[in-house]
Amino acid sequence: MPQEIVIKTEKQYEENMIAVFELQEKEELTAEDLKQIDIMLAAGERYETDHL
């Protein structure tokens, strides 16, 4: 699993945020799931700061 996600386009940003939502919908989240959510949200925040 990547330690960092770099989002370069609005489409990647949208796909990332949809993936976060879908992952959060899982019935039971593992520690790995929570870690992945944090990485994905951080990538989204960086994109928002830099491009929106």
C-alpha positions as CSV (number, residue, x, y, z in Angstrom):
1,M,0.0,0.0,0.0
2,P,1.3,3.5,-0.8
3,Q,2.5,5.6,2.0
4,E,1.4,8.7,0.1
5,I,-1.1,9.4,-2.6
6,V,-0.5,12.2,-5.1
7,I,-3.6,13.6,-6.8
8,K,-2.9,15.7,-9.9
9,T,-6.3,16.0,-11.6
10,E,-9.9,16.8,-10.5
11,K,-11.0,13.4,-11.8
12,Q,-8.4,11.7,-9.5
13,Y,-9.6,13.9,-6.6
14,E,-13.2,12.8,-7.2
15,E,-12.3,9.2,-7.5
16,N,-10.3,9.4,-4.3
17,M,-13.1,10.9,-2.3
18,I,-15.6,8.3,-3.6
19,A,-13.2,5.6,-2.6
20,V,-12.9,7.1,0.9
21,F,-16.7,7.1,1.2
22,E,-17.0,3.6,0.0
23,L,-14.3,2.4,2.3
24,Q,-16.0,4.1,5.3
25,E,-19.2,2.3,4.4
26,K,-17.7,-1.1,5.2
27,E,-19.3,-2.8,8.1
28,E,-16.1,-3.5,10.0
29,L,-13.1,-1.3,9.4
30,T,-9.7,-2.8,10.1
31,A,-6.7,-0.8,11.3
32,E,-5.3,-1.0,7.8
33,D,-8.6,0.4,6.4
34,L,-8.4,3.3,8.8
35,K,-4.8,4.0,7.8
36,Q,-5.7,3.9,4.2
37,I,-8.6,6.4,4.8
38,D,-6.2,8.8,6.6
39,I,-3.8,8.6,3.6
40,M,-6.5,9.2,1.1
41,L,-8.0,12.1,3.1
42,A,-4.6,13.7,3.4
43,A,-4.1,13.5,-0.3
44,G,-7.5,15.1,-0.9
45,E,-6.7,17.9,1.5
46,R,-3.4,18.6,-0.3
47,Y,-5.2,18.7,-3.6
48,E,-7.9,21.1,-2.2
49,T,-5.2,23.4,-0.8
50,D,-3.2,23.5,-3.9
51,H,-5.9,23.5,-6.6
52,L,-9.3,24.5,-5.3
